[in-house]
Amino acid sequence: MYKRQKEEGIPIIAYDRLLTKTEAVDYYATFDNYAVGKLQGEYIVDTLDLENQPELYFDSATYAREAAEQFENDRRFVRELGLPKQ
């Protein structure tokens, strides 16, 4: 896998998910799941009128580890703000 790229000197960059079962990867770029979740949580709070909601329900595609972490960070940030108000 990636034989042609390596032979031609083309850098291989794994983005978001580390490519495993290969030593061909030259670079790995990812992001801070906590920081992304905080930004998404801030957007949710700033955009929606959550203070008047008696209940919040979060759902996510939690089958991917990174998606589950980001989802949990969204939910944590919104709850840290004391929302929903009970």
N, CA, C and O atoms as a CHARMM CRD file, in Angstrom:
* protein
*
  344
    1    1 MET  N      0.84800  -1.17900   0.00000 PROA 1      0.00000
    2    1 MET  CA     0.00000   0.00000   0.00000 PROA 1      0.00000
    3    1 MET  C      0.89200   1.24100   0.00000 PROA 1      0.00000
    4    1 MET  O      1.89100   1.28400   0.71800 PROA 1      0.00000
    5    2 TYR  N      0.55300   2.21300  -0.77000 PROA 2      0.00000
    6    2 TYR  CA     1.26900   3.48400  -0.91100 PROA 2      0.00000
    7    2 TYR  C      2.63200   3.31000  -1.58000 PROA 2      0.00000
    8    2 TYR  O      3.48400   4.19300  -1.48700 PROA 2      0.00000
    9    3 LYS  N      2.84100   2.18900  -2.24800 PROA 3      0.00000
   10    3 LYS  CA     4.12700   1.91100  -2.88300 PROA 3      0.00000
   11    3 LYS  C      4.48300   2.95200  -3.94300 PROA 3      0.00000
   12    3 LYS  O      5.60600   3.45700  -3.96700 PROA 3      0.00000
   13    4 ARG  N      3.53100   3.27200  -4.81600 PROA 4      0.00000
   14    4 ARG  CA     3.79500   4.23200  -5.87200 PROA 4      0.00000
   15    4 ARG  C      4.17000   5.59300  -5.29500 PROA 4      0.00000
   16    4 ARG  O      5.12400   6.22800  -5.74700 PROA 4      0.00000
   17    5 GLN  N      3.41800   6.03100  -4.30300 PROA 5      0.00000
   18    5 GLN  CA     3.68300   7.34300  -3.70600 PROA 5      0.00000
   19    5 GLN  C      5.09100   7.38100  -3.08800 PROA 5      0.00000
   20    5 GLN  O      5.82000   8.35900  -3.25200 PROA 5      0.00000
   21    6 LYS  N      5.45500   6.32700  -2.39200 PROA 6      0.00000
   22    6 LYS  CA     6.77400   6.28800  -1.77300 PROA 6      0.00000
   23    6 LYS  C      7.87300   6.27700  -2.83700 PROA 6      0.00000
   24    6 LYS  O      8.88300   6.96800  -2.70200 PROA 6      0.00000
   25    7 GLU  N      7.66900   5.49000  -3.89400 PROA 7      0.00000
   26    7 GLU  CA     8.66100   5.42000  -4.96600 PROA 7      0.00000
   27    7 GLU  C      8.84800   6.76400  -5.65500 PROA 7      0.00000
   28    7 GLU  O      9.95100   7.09400  -6.09100 PROA 7      0.00000
   29    8 GLU  N      7.76500   7.54400  -5.75400 PROA 8      0.00000
   30    8 GLU  CA     7.82300   8.84300  -6.42300 PROA 8      0.00000
   31    8 GLU  C      8.14200   9.98600  -5.46200 PROA 8      0.00000
   32    8 GLU  O      8.16400  11.14900  -5.86400 PROA 8      0.00000
   33    9 GLY  N      8.38900   9.65900  -4.20300 PROA 9      0.00000
   34    9 GLY  CA     8.73700  10.67900  -3.22000 PROA 9      0.00000
   35    9 GLY  C      7.58600  11.56800  -2.79900 PROA 9      0.00000
   36    9 GLY  O      7.80000  12.68400  -2.32500 PROA 9      0.00000
   37   10 ILE  N      6.36500  11.08200  -2.96900 PROA 10     0.00000
   38   10 ILE  CA     5.17400  11.85400  -2.58900 PROA 10     0.00000
   39   10 ILE  C      4.92400  11.64700  -1.09500 PROA 10     0.00000
   40   10 ILE  O      4.74900  10.51100  -0.65400 PROA 10     0.00000
   41   11 PRO  N      4.90400  12.72500  -0.31200 PROA 11     0.00000
   42   11 PRO  CA     4.64400  12.58100   1.11900 PROA 11     0.00000
   43   11 PRO  C      3.22900  12.04300   1.37500 PROA 11     0.00000
   44   11 PRO  O      2.27200  12.40800   0.69200 PROA 11     0.00000
   45   12 ILE  N      3.13400  11.18700   2.35600 PROA 12     0.00000
   46   12 ILE  CA     1.84000  10.62700   2.75700 PROA 12     0.00000
   47   12 ILE  C      1.47700  11.21900   4.10700 PROA 12     0.00000
   48   12 ILE  O      2.20700  11.07700   5.08700 PROA 12     0.00000
   49   13 ILE  N      0.32800  11.88600   4.13300 PROA 13     0.00000
   50   13 ILE  CA    -0.15000  12.55600   5.34200 PROA 13     0.00000
   51   13 ILE  C     -1.42400  11.86600   5.80900 PROA 13     0.00000
   52   13 ILE  O     -2.41200  11.82100   5.07700 PROA 13     0.00000
   53   14 ALA  N     -1.40400  11.33300   7.02000 PROA 14     0.00000
   54   14 ALA  CA    -2.60500  10.76600   7.63100 PROA 14     0.00000
   55   14 ALA  C     -3.31100  11.91600   8.33800 PROA 14     0.00000
   56   14 ALA  O     -2.72000  12.59000   9.18100 PROA 14     0.00000
   57   15 TYR  N     -4.56600  12.13500   7.99600 PROA 15     0.00000
   58   15 TYR  CA    -5.31600  13.24600   8.58500 PROA 15     0.00000
   59   15 TYR  C     -6.46900  12.70400   9.41900 PROA 15     0.00000
   60   15 TYR  O     -7.27700  11.91000   8.93900 PROA 15     0.00000
   61   16 ASP  N     -6.53400  13.13100  10.64600 PROA 16     0.00000
   62   16 ASP  CA    -7.61200  12.81700  11.57600 PROA 16     0.00000
   63   16 ASP  C     -7.51800  11.41000  12.14600 PROA 16     0.00000
   64   16 ASP  O     -7.69300  11.23900  13.35200 PROA 16     0.00000
   65   17 ARG  N     -7.25700  10.41800  11.34800 PROA 17     0.00000
   66   17 ARG  CA    -7.11600   9.04800  11.82200 PROA 17     0.00000
   67   17 ARG  C     -5.73600   8.54000  11.39100 PROA 17     0.00000
   68   17 ARG  O     -5.39600   8.59900  10.20900 PROA 17     0.00000
   69   18 LEU  N     -4.95400   8.04900  12.32800 PROA 18     0.00000
   70   18 LEU  CA    -3.64000   7.53500  12.01200 PROA 18     0.00000
   71   18 LEU  C     -3.77600   6.26500  11.18400 PROA 18     0.00000
   72   18 LEU  O     -4.52500   5.35500  11.54100 PROA 18     0.00000
   73   19 LEU  N     -3.05300   6.21400  10.08700 PROA 19     0.00000
   74   19 LEU  CA    -3.04400   5.00800   9.26100 PROA 19     0.00000
   75   19 LEU  C     -2.18200   3.96600   9.96400 PROA 19     0.00000
   76   19 LEU  O     -1.01000   4.20800  10.25300 PROA 19     0.00000
   77   20 THR  N     -2.76700   2.82000  10.23400 PROA 20     0.00000
   78   20 THR  CA    -2.04300   1.75300  10.91000 PROA 20     0.00000
   79   20 THR  C     -1.70700   0.66000   9.90700 PROA 20     0.00000
   80   20 THR  O     -2.15900   0.68400   8.76200 PROA 20     0.00000
   81   21 LYS  N     -0.93300  -0.26700  10.34400 PROA 21     0.00000
   82   21 LYS  CA    -0.51000  -1.40000   9.51200 PROA 21     0.00000
   83   21 LYS  C      0.29800  -0.95200   8.29100 PROA 21     0.00000
   84   21 LYS  O      0.29800  -1.62000   7.25700 PROA 21     0.00000
   85   22 THR  N      0.97200   0.16300   8.42200 PROA 22     0.00000
   86   22 THR  CA     1.86900   0.64600   7.36800 PROA 22     0.00000
   87   22 THR  C      2.91900   1.54000   8.00300 PROA 22     0.00000
   88   22 THR  O      2.66100   2.21800   8.99800 PROA 22     0.00000
   89   23 GLU  N      4.08800   1.53100   7.42300 PROA 23     0.00000
   90   23 GLU  CA     5.15600   2.43600   7.85600 PROA 23     0.00000
   91   23 GLU  C      5.35900   3.54600   6.83900 PROA 23     0.00000
   92   23 GLU  O      6.35400   4.26900   6.88600 PROA 23     0.00000
   93   24 ALA  N      4.41100   3.67700   5.92100 PROA 24     0.00000
   94   24 ALA  CA     4.54100   4.63200   4.82700 PROA 24     0.00000
   95   24 ALA  C      4.19000   6.06700   5.21500 PROA 24     0.00000
   96   24 ALA  O      4.48600   6.98900   4.45600 PROA 24     0.00000
   97   25 VAL  N      3.57900   6.27800   6.35500 PROA 25     0.00000
   98   25 VAL  CA     3.10500   7.60400   6.73900 PROA 25     0.00000
   99   25 VAL  C      4.27800   8.51100   7.08900 PROA 25     0.00000
  100   25 VAL  O      5.12200   8.17100   7.91800 PROA 25     0.00000
  101   26 ASP  N      4.31200   9.67500   6.44000 PROA 26     0.00000
  102   26 ASP  CA     5.35200  10.66300   6.71700 PROA 26     0.00000
  103   26 ASP  C      4.92900  11.66900   7.78400 PROA 26     0.00000
  104   26 ASP  O      5.74400  12.11000   8.59500 PROA 26     0.00000
  105   27 TYR  N      3.64800  12.02500   7.77300 PROA 27     0.00000
  106   27 TYR  CA     3.13400  13.03000   8.70200 PROA 27     0.00000
  107   27 TYR  C      1.75400  12.60700   9.18800 PROA 27     0.00000
  108   27 TYR  O      1.02300  11.88600   8.51000 PROA 27     0.00000
  109   28 TYR  N      1.42900  13.07500  10.37000 PROA 28     0.00000
  110   28 TYR  CA     0.11100  12.81200  10.94400 PROA 28     0.00000
  111   28 TYR  C     -0.44600  14.13000  11.46000 PROA 28     0.00000
  112   28 TYR  O      0.17000  14.77500  12.30800 PROA 28     0.00000
  113   29 ALA  N     -1.60900  14.53500  10.95400 PROA 29     0.00000
  114   29 ALA  CA    -2.25400  15.78200  11.37600 PROA 29     0.00000
  115   29 ALA  C     -3.58000  15.44100  12.04200 PROA 29     0.00000
  116   29 ALA  O     -4.38800  14.69100  11.49600 PROA 29     0.00000
  117   30 THR  N     -3.78800  15.98700  13.19900 PROA 30     0.00000
  118   30 THR  CA    -5.04400  15.75600  13.91200 PROA 30     0.00000
  119   30 THR  C     -5.42200  17.03700  14.63500 PROA 30     0.00000
  120   30 THR  O     -4.80900  18.08000  14.40500 PROA 30     0.00000
  121   31 PHE  N     -6.40300  16.97600  15.48900 PROA 31     0.00000
  122   31 PHE  CA    -6.83500  18.15900  16.22000 PROA 31     0.00000
  123   31 PHE  C     -7.15300  17.78600  17.65100 PROA 31     0.00000
  124   31 PHE  O     -7.22000  16.60700  18.00000 PROA 31     0.00000
  125   32 ASP  N     -7.34500  18.78300  18.46200 PROA 32     0.00000
  126   32 ASP  CA    -7.62900  18.62000  19.88000 PROA 32     0.00000
  127   32 ASP  C     -9.13000  18.40500  20.05200 PROA 32     0.00000
  128   32 ASP  O     -9.90600  19.35300  19.93700 PROA 32     0.00000
  129   33 ASN  N     -9.54600  17.16900  20.32700 PROA 33     0.00000
  130   33 ASN  CA   -10.96700  16.86000  20.44600 PROA 33     0.00000
  131   33 ASN  C    -11.65100  17.67200  21.54900 PROA 33     0.00000
  132   33 ASN  O    -12.80800  18.06300  21.39800 PROA 33     0.00000
  133   34 TYR  N    -10.94900  17.92800  22.65600 PROA 34     0.00000
  134   34 TYR  CA   -11.55900  18.70800  23.72400 PROA 34     0.00000
  135   34 TYR  C    -11.83100  20.13300  23.25500 PROA 34     0.00000
  136   34 TYR  O    -12.91800  20.66500  23.47900 PROA 34     0.00000
  137   35 ALA  N    -10.84100  20.75400  22.60300 PROA 35     0.00000
  138   35 ALA  CA   -11.01100  22.13400  22.14000 PROA 35     0.00000
  139   35 ALA  C    -12.11300  22.23100  21.09000 PROA 35     0.00000
  140   35 ALA  O    -12.90000  23.17700  21.10800 PROA 35     0.00000
  141   36 VAL  N    -12.17800  21.26300  20.17500 PROA 36     0.00000
  142   36 VAL  CA   -13.23400  21.26500  19.16000 PROA 36     0.00000
  143   36 VAL  C    -14.59600  21.11300  19.82100 PROA 36     0.00000
  144   36 VAL  O    -15.54200  21.81400  19.46400 PROA 36     0.00000
  145   37 GLY  N    -14.70000  20.20300  20.78200 PROA 37     0.00000
  146   37 GLY  CA   -15.96400  20.02500  21.49800 PROA 37     0.00000
  147   37 GLY  C    -16.37900  21.28700  22.23700 PROA 37     0.00000
  148   37 GLY  O    -17.56100  21.63000  22.27100 PROA 37     0.00000
  149   38 LYS  N    -15.40400  21.98400  22.83300 PROA 38     0.00000
  150   38 LYS  CA   -15.70800  23.24100  23.53800 PROA 38     0.00000
  151   38 LYS  C    -16.22600  24.28700  22.55400 PROA 38     0.00000
  152   38 LYS  O    -17.20300  24.97800  22.84300 PROA 38     0.00000
  153   39 LEU  N    -15.58200  24.40800  21.39900 PROA 39     0.00000
  154   39 LEU  CA   -16.04400  25.36600  20.38700 PROA 39     0.00000
  155   39 LEU  C    -17.45400  25.02300  19.90800 PROA 39     0.00000
  156   39 LEU  O    -18.28900  25.91400  19.74600 PROA 39     0.00000
  157   40 GLN  N    -17.71600  23.75700  19.68400 PROA 40     0.00000
  158   40 GLN  CA   -19.05700  23.35800  19.25000 PROA 40     0.00000
  159   40 GLN  C    -20.07800  23.62400  20.35000 PROA 40     0.00000
  160   40 GLN  O    -21.18700  24.08100  20.07600 PROA 40     0.00000
  161   41 GLY  N    -19.70500  23.33800  21.59000 PROA 41     0.00000
  162   41 GLY  CA   -20.60400  23.62500  22.70600 PROA 41     0.00000
  163   41 GLY  C    -20.89800  25.11200  22.83000 PROA 41     0.00000
  164   41 GLY  O    -22.04100  25.50300  23.06900 PROA 41     0.00000
  165   42 GLU  N    -19.87300  25.94200  22.66700 PROA 42     0.00000
  166   42 GLU  CA   -20.07400  27.39400  22.70800 PROA 42     0.00000
  167   42 GLU  C    -21.03500  27.83600  21.60600 PROA 42     0.00000
  168   42 GLU  O    -21.90700  28.67500  21.83100 PROA 42     0.00000
  169   43 TYR  N    -20.86800  27.26500  20.41500 PROA 43     0.00000
  170   43 TYR  CA   -21.75300  27.61000  19.30500 PROA 43     0.00000
  171   43 TYR  C    -23.19800  27.21300  19.62700 PROA 43     0.00000
  172   43 TYR  O    -24.13200  27.97400  19.37300 PROA 43     0.00000
  173   44 ILE  N    -23.36400  26.03400  20.17900 PROA 44     0.00000
  174   44 ILE  CA   -24.70900  25.57100  20.54400 PROA 44     0.00000
  175   44 ILE  C    -25.34700  26.53500  21.54000 PROA 44     0.00000
  176   44 ILE  O    -26.50200  26.92900  21.38000 PROA 44     0.00000
  177   45 VAL  N    -24.58900  26.91100  22.56700 PROA 45     0.00000
  178   45 VAL  CA   -25.11400  27.80800  23.59600 PROA 45     0.00000
  179   45 VAL  C    -25.39900  29.19300  23.02900 PROA 45     0.00000
  180   45 VAL  O    -26.42800  29.79100  23.34400 PROA 45     0.00000
  181   46 ASP  N    -24.49700  29.70900  22.19400 PROA 46     0.00000
  182   46 ASP  CA   -24.66300  31.05000  21.63600 PROA 46     0.00000
  183   46 ASP  C    -25.79200  31.12700  20.60600 PROA 46     0.00000
  184   46 ASP  O    -26.39900  32.18300  20.43200 PROA 46     0.00000
  185   47 THR  N    -26.06900  30.03600  19.93900 PROA 47     0.00000
  186   47 THR  CA   -27.01300  30.03900  18.83100 PROA 47     0.00000
  187   47 THR  C    -28.43300  29.66900  19.24900 PROA 47     0.00000
  188   47 THR  O    -29.40300  30.21300  18.72100 PROA 47     0.00000
  189   48 LEU  N    -28.55000  28.75200  20.18700 PROA 48     0.00000
  190   48 LEU  CA   -29.87400  28.26600  20.59600 PROA 48     0.00000
  191   48 LEU  C    -30.29000  28.88400  21.91500 PROA 48     0.00000
  192   48 LEU  O    -29.43800  29.22400  22.73600 PROA 48     0.00000
  193   49 ASP  N    -31.56300  29.03300  22.12600 PROA 49     0.00000
  194   49 ASP  CA   -32.10700  29.56600  23.37800 PROA 49     0.00000
  195   49 ASP  C    -32.23800  28.41100  24.37300 PROA 49     0.00000
  196   49 ASP  O    -33.33200  27.89600  24.60400 PROA 49     0.00000
  197   50 LEU  N    -31.10700  28.01500  24.95500 PROA 50     0.00000
  198   50 LEU  CA   -31.11500  26.83900  25.81800 PROA 50     0.00000
  199   50 LEU  C    -31.55700  27.13300  27.23900 PROA 50     0.00000
  200   50 LEU  O    -31.95700  26.22200  27.96400 PROA 50     0.00000
  201   51 GLU  N    -31.49200  28.37900  27.64400 PROA 51     0.00000
  202   51 GLU  CA   -31.85900  28.68300  29.02900 PROA 51     0.00000
  203   51 GLU  C    -33.32900  28.41200  29.30300 PROA 51     0.00000
  204   51 GLU  O    -33.71100  28.21500  30.45700 PROA 51     0.00000
  205   52 ASN  N    -34.15000  28.39900  28.28100 PROA 52     0.00000
  206   52 ASN  CA   -35.57900  28.14700  28.46900 PROA 52     0.00000
  207   52 ASN  C    -35.97200  26.71400  28.14100 PROA 52     0.00000
  208   52 ASN  O    -37.15700  26.39600  28.04900 PROA 52     0.00000
  209   53 GLN  N    -34.98700  25.85700  27.96600 PROA 53     0.00000
  210   53 GLN  CA   -35.26800  24.45700  27.66200 PROA 53     0.00000
  211   53 GLN  C    -35.23500  23.64200  28.94900 PROA 53     0.00000
  212   53 GLN  O    -34.24200  23.68900  29.67400 PROA 53     0.00000
  213   54 PRO  N    -36.29300  22.89900  29.24900 PROA 54     0.00000
  214   54 PRO  CA   -36.30000  22.08800  30.46900 PROA 54     0.00000
  215   54 PRO  C    -35.40300  20.85500  30.35600 PROA 54     0.00000
  216   54 PRO  O    -35.02400  20.26700  31.36900 PROA 54     0.00000
  217   55 GLU  N    -35.06500  20.46500  29.13500 PROA 55     0.00000
  218   55 GLU  CA   -34.27900  19.24800  28.95200 PROA 55     0.00000
  219   55 GLU  C    -33.47900  19.36500  27.66000 PROA 55     0.00000
  220   55 GLU  O    -33.93200  19.96500  26.68500 PROA 55     0.00000
  221   56 LEU  N    -32.29700  18.79000  27.66900 PROA 56     0.00000
  222   56 LEU  CA   -31.47100  18.70900  26.46500 PROA 56     0.00000
  223   56 LEU  C    -31.17700  17.24400  26.18700 PROA 56     0.00000
  224   56 LEU  O    -30.89900  16.47600  27.10800 PROA 56     0.00000
  225   57 TYR  N    -31.23800  16.85800  24.93400 PROA 57     0.00000
  226   57 TYR  CA   -30.90900  15.48900  24.54600 PROA 57     0.00000
  227   57 TYR  C    -29.81100  15.53300  23.50100 PROA 57     0.00000
  228   57 TYR  O    -29.98500  16.13200  22.43900 PROA 57     0.00000
  229   58 PHE  N    -28.70000  14.91300  23.78900 PROA 58     0.00000
  230   58 PHE  CA   -27.57400  14.84500  22.86400 PROA 58     0.00000
  231   58 PHE  C    -27.49300  13.43600  22.28400 PROA 58     0.00000
  232   58 PHE  O    -27.70700  12.45000  22.98800 PROA 58     0.00000
  233   59 ASP  N    -27.18600  13.35900  21.01300 PROA 59     0.00000
  234   59 ASP  CA   -26.97000  12.07000  20.37600 PROA 59     0.00000
  235   59 ASP  C    -25.83300  12.22600  19.38500 PROA 59     0.00000
  236   59 ASP  O    -25.57800  13.32500  18.89000 PROA 59     0.00000
  237   60 SER  N    -25.15000  11.13100  19.09500 PROA 60     0.00000
  238   60 SER  CA   -23.99600  11.19800  18.21300 PROA 60     0.00000
  239   60 SER  C    -23.70300   9.83300  17.63200 PROA 60     0.00000
  240   60 SER  O    -24.18500   8.81200  18.12200 PROA 60     0.00000
  241   61 ALA  N    -22.91100   9.83100  16.59000 PROA 61     0.00000
  242   61 ALA  CA   -22.41300   8.58500  16.01100 PROA 61     0.00000
  243   61 ALA  C    -21.23600   8.12900  16.86600 PROA 61     0.00000
  244   61 ALA  O    -20.07800   8.33700  16.50200 PROA 61     0.00000
  245   62 THR  N    -21.53100   7.52200  17.97700 PROA 62     0.00000
  246   62 THR  CA   -20.49300   7.18700  18.95400 PROA 62     0.00000
  247   62 THR  C    -19.71800   5.92600  18.60300 PROA 62     0.00000
  248   62 THR  O    -18.92800   5.44700  19.41700 PROA 62     0.00000
  249   63 TYR  N    -19.92600   5.38100  17.41500 PROA 63     0.00000
  250   63 TYR  CA   -19.16000   4.19400  17.02400 PROA 63     0.00000
  251   63 TYR  C    -17.71500   4.53000  16.69000 PROA 63     0.00000
  252   63 TYR  O    -16.86400   3.64100  16.69300 PROA 63     0.00000
  253   64 ALA  N    -17.42200   5.78100  16.40400 PROA 64     0.00000
  254   64 ALA  CA   -16.04200   6.19300  16.15400 PROA 64     0.00000
  255   64 ALA  C    -15.50800   6.84800  17.41900 PROA 64     0.00000
  256   64 ALA  O    -16.14500   7.74200  17.97600 PROA 64     0.00000
  257   65 ARG  N    -14.34900   6.40900  17.87100 PROA 65     0.00000
  258   65 ARG  CA   -13.80100   6.91000  19.13200 PROA 65     0.00000
  259   65 ARG  C    -13.68500   8.42400  19.14100 PROA 65     0.00000
  260   65 ARG  O    -14.05400   9.06100  20.12800 PROA 65     0.00000
  261   66 GLU  N    -13.17900   9.01700  18.06100 PROA 66     0.00000
  262   66 GLU  CA   -13.00500  10.46400  18.02000 PROA 66     0.00000
  263   66 GLU  C    -14.33700  11.18600  18.06300 PROA 66     0.00000
  264   66 GLU  O    -14.45800  12.22100  18.71900 PROA 66     0.00000
  265   67 ALA  N    -15.34800  10.65200  17.36800 PROA 67     0.00000
  266   67 ALA  CA   -16.67700  11.26500  17.39000 PROA 67     0.00000
  267   67 ALA  C    -17.25300  11.19600  18.79200 PROA 67     0.00000
  268   67 ALA  O    -17.87300  12.15200  19.25700 PROA 67     0.00000
  269   68 ALA  N    -17.05700  10.08200  19.46500 PROA 68     0.00000
  270   68 ALA  CA   -17.57500   9.93400  20.82900 PROA 68     0.00000
  271   68 ALA  C    -16.91000  10.92800  21.77300 PROA 68     0.00000
  272   68 ALA  O    -17.58300  11.52200  22.61500 PROA 68     0.00000
  273   69 GLU  N    -15.60200  11.11800  21.64600 PROA 69     0.00000
  274   69 GLU  CA   -14.89700  12.07800  22.49700 PROA 69     0.00000
  275   69 GLU  C    -15.38400  13.49300  22.23900 PROA 69     0.00000
  276   69 GLU  O    -15.63400  14.24300  23.18200 PROA 69     0.00000
  277   70 GLN  N    -15.52000  13.86100  20.99000 PROA 70     0.00000
  278   70 GLN  CA   -15.96900  15.21000  20.64800 PROA 70     0.00000
  279   70 GLN  C    -17.38300  15.45000  21.14000 PROA 70     0.00000
  280   70 GLN  O    -17.68800  16.51500  21.67800 PROA 70     0.00000
  281   71 PHE  N    -18.24700  14.46100  20.95900 PROA 71     0.00000
  282   71 PHE  CA   -19.62500  14.55100  21.44300 PROA 71     0.00000
  283   71 PHE  C    -19.63900  14.77000  22.95200 PROA 71     0.00000
  284   71 PHE  O    -20.36100  15.63600  23.44800 PROA 71     0.00000
  285   72 GLU  N    -18.86000  14.00300  23.67200 PROA 72     0.00000
  286   72 GLU  CA   -18.81900  14.12700  25.13000 PROA 72     0.00000
  287   72 GLU  C    -18.30400  15.50000  25.53700 PROA 72     0.00000
  288   72 GLU  O    -18.77900  16.06000  26.52500 PROA 72     0.00000
  289   73 ASN  N    -17.34800  16.05700  24.80500 PROA 73     0.00000
  290   73 ASN  CA   -16.84100  17.39500  25.10600 PROA 73     0.00000
  291   73 ASN  C    -17.89700  18.46100  24.85300 PROA 73     0.00000
  292   73 ASN  O    -17.99800  19.41700  25.62200 PROA 73     0.00000
  293   74 ASP  N    -18.69100  18.31600  23.78600 PROA 74     0.00000
  294   74 ASP  CA   -19.80900  19.24500  23.54600 PROA 74     0.00000
  295   74 ASP  C    -20.73700  19.23900  24.75000 PROA 74     0.00000
  296   74 ASP  O    -21.07100  20.28300  25.31000 PROA 74     0.00000
  297   75 ARG  N    -21.14200  18.03800  25.12900 PROA 75     0.00000
  298   75 ARG  CA   -22.11900  17.88900  26.21900 PROA 75     0.00000
  299   75 ARG  C    -21.54500  18.40600  27.53000 PROA 75     0.00000
  300   75 ARG  O    -22.24900  19.07100  28.28900 PROA 75     0.00000
  301   76 ARG  N    -20.28300  18.11300  27.80800 PROA 76     0.00000
  302   76 ARG  CA   -19.65100  18.56600  29.04800 PROA 76     0.00000
  303   76 ARG  C    -19.64500  20.08800  29.12700 PROA 76     0.00000
  304   76 ARG  O    -19.96900  20.65300  30.17100 PROA 76     0.00000
  305   77 PHE  N    -19.28000  20.75700  28.03300 PROA 77     0.00000
  306   77 PHE  CA   -19.21100  22.21200  28.05100 PROA 77     0.00000
  307   77 PHE  C    -20.58200  22.82500  28.30600 PROA 77     0.00000
  308   77 PHE  O    -20.70600  23.74600  29.11300 PROA 77     0.00000
  309   78 VAL  N    -21.61600  22.32300  27.62600 PROA 78     0.00000
  310   78 VAL  CA   -22.95700  22.85700  27.81900 PROA 78     0.00000
  311   78 VAL  C    -23.40100  22.65300  29.26600 PROA 78     0.00000
  312   78 VAL  O    -24.01100  23.54300  29.85800 PROA 78     0.00000
  313   79 ARG  N    -23.10500  21.51000  29.82700 PROA 79     0.00000
  314   79 ARG  CA   -23.47900  21.24900  31.23500 PROA 79     0.00000
  315   79 ARG  C    -22.66900  22.11200  32.19700 PROA 79     0.00000
  316   79 ARG  O    -23.18900  22.53000  33.23200 PROA 79     0.00000
  317   80 GLU  N    -21.41000  22.38400  31.87500 PROA 80     0.00000
  318   80 GLU  CA   -20.58700  23.25300  32.73100 PROA 80     0.00000
  319   80 GLU  C    -21.19500  24.64900  32.84000 PROA 80     0.00000
  320   80 GLU  O    -20.98900  25.34300  33.83600 PROA 80     0.00000
  321   81 LEU  N    -21.93100  25.05200  31.83200 PROA 81     0.00000
  322   81 LEU  CA   -22.59700  26.35700  31.86600 PROA 81     0.00000
  323   81 LEU  C    -23.89300  26.30500  32.65300 PROA 81     0.00000
  324   81 LEU  O    -24.59800  27.30800  32.76800 PROA 81     0.00000
  325   82 GLY  N    -24.21000  25.13200  33.19700 PROA 82     0.00000
  326   82 GLY  CA   -25.42100  25.00300  34.00900 PROA 82     0.00000
  327   82 GLY  C    -26.67100  24.85100  33.17400 PROA 82     0.00000
  328   82 GLY  O    -27.76400  25.14700  33.65800 PROA 82     0.00000
  329   83 LEU  N    -26.55300  24.40200  31.94300 PROA 83     0.00000
  330   83 LEU  CA   -27.71100  24.22900  31.08100 PROA 83     0.00000
  331   83 LEU  C    -28.03800  22.75200  30.96200 PROA 83     0.00000
  332   83 LEU  O    -27.11700  21.93600  30.94800 PROA 83     0.00000
  333   84 PRO  N    -29.27600  22.37700  30.87700 PROA 84     0.00000
  334   84 PRO  CA   -30.42100  23.25700  30.95800 PROA 84     0.00000
  335   84 PRO  C    -30.66500  23.70300  32.39300 PROA 84     0.00000
  336   84 PRO  O    -30.31700  22.99300  33.33600 PROA 84     0.00000
  337   85 LYS  N    -31.25900  24.87400  32.55700 PROA 85     0.00000
  338   85 LYS  CA   -31.62800  25.38900  33.87100 PROA 85     0.00000
  339   85 LYS  C    -32.83300  24.60700  34.38000 PROA 85     0.00000
  340   85 LYS  O    -33.83400  24.47800  33.67600 PROA 85     0.00000
  341   86 GLN  N    -32.74000  24.09600  35.57900 PROA 86     0.00000
  342   86 GLN  CA   -33.85300  23.28500  36.11800 PROA 86     0.00000
  343   86 GLN  C    -34.53900  24.01000  37.24300 PROA 86     0.00000
  344   86 GLN  O    -35.49500  23.49100  37.82100 PROA 86     0.00000
